[in-house]
């Protein structure tokens, strides 16, 4: 089987999910080629697992100070380049096309009458799941940004719908962790503003990962460059995370039993919906804006949710090898029966 796999590269969550899928597909002996869009090639990091990959411009969302700007997104879009990207992508040699919400791949496949399998969190929004912050424009983006003929939606809970658990790495639980160590990942916020926000909480050590690395003026706040290996090491032994409401990082935190404080991007329906789901499920805490009081209250929380998820990447890979049969109720239920949710004390 030969697969072309397109991945939305604007956020690191899609890439994290693709890394796990890449390892499972390669292990099964499947020939898979990856394409990433949404950021310049030199902005990607820790990409060795993909054994070489294509990069095209694609489409991305403009963010500023913690919110999506649809006006700037429209102004900075490059429609001619996008159309050329679609026209130049030849999918004729591939048995299967997969899109993790990547528009060039999806639209190129449509143009060439190739069926697209969508794998990702966004495809869960085709079902009845917690949804907030919707508006007509957001709904159109979700439907037409990277359309798929068949979608495998992913979420932290099934909500009675035919969706699967997250695709995440399944590392061994750390033997020790430091409850006063907090990982901070707020890449869409102003770095200086985050410094000031965390400054009063001197009884905690904050490990702040950002694309905009600056020298920290505070001993208890470390500002670190984006690195998958470094980030995972800090995530393994921390007590909790403060982050935007991206799906993949929250999934990893739940799998490791870390407490979560999420600040969703404004005007971004997916993140606002993720925050709503975290609250509804009791899996995490939410602040609508950067708020010192909310952080102070969250730092006092002495418990977290630990969820053991099965190896969904391996399950999907086997399903692909089996010819992509219908995912009936028994198939879905069997997967969720292997999900274990526990409350843990810190």
C-alpha positions, 0 to 999 in steps of 0.5 A: 500500500502506498499512502500520501499523507497531508498534515496541517503544519500551522500548529504543532499538534497535527505534527505530533499526531502525524509522528505517531501515525508515521511510526505505526505505518512504517512499522507495518511496512507501509510506504507513506509520503508526507506533506506539510503546509501552513508554515515556512520549511525552516520553521519545522523542527524534529522532523526526522521521523518523516524520512523526508517530506514535502512542504507547500505553502497551503493556508494558515490562520493569522493570530495576534495576542491570543486570538485569530484574526479572520481579516488578516488571514484573508489579507495574507492568504495567497490564493494563486499560490494555493491553486498552483500547489493544488495543481502541482500535486500529483496523487496518481501513484497513490493507493490512498490519500489521507489528510489531517486537516491539510487543505492542499492534499484534500483539494488536490485529491478532489481535483483528481477524483481521489477519495480522501480519508480524514484523520484528526480532531477536526473531523469529530466536529461532523458529529454531535460533540461539545461545541462553542464559539460557532458562527457561520464563518467558523462552520464554513471553515470547518466544513470546507478548509480540508474536506474529506470523503470519509472522516475518522474523528478523534476526541477525549470521550466518545459522547455517544458518537462514532469517533475514536480516542486521541492518537498519542504516544503512550510513554511509561508513566514517570516514577517521580514528578514535581508538583510545583513544576509547570510547563507553559505553552502559550505560543499565540500570546505575547511573551512579555505579557506571560512573563508578567502574568507568572511573575507573582507565583514564586513558589512554582517553577515555570518552563515556558516554551515559545517560538519567540524565545526571550531572556527571562527576567525571573529566576523561577521562569525558564524561557525555552526554544521549541523542541520535541525532546526537551518539551516531552522531558519537561512534560513527563515530570511536571505537575501540570500545564498551562496552554492554549486549548489545542487538542493534542497537548491536552491529550498528552497531559491527560495520558500522563495524569497532569492537571490542565489550565487551558486558555482558548484562542479567541475567535477559534471555534475548535479551541473554544469547543475544546475548552468547553469539552474539558470543563464538561468532562471535568478533565481540566480548568479553563480561563477565557483570558490570561488571568492571574487569579485563575492561575493562582486558584488552579495552582492550588488544585491538588488533583488531576485526571489520568486517562489510559488510552489504547494505541489508536495509531496501531488500531487505525493502521491495522484497519487500513490493512484490513481494507477500511471496513465499516467502523460499526458500533461493536468496533467503536465500543471495543476501543472505548472499553479499553479507555480507563479514567482515574482521578489522581492526587497530587 
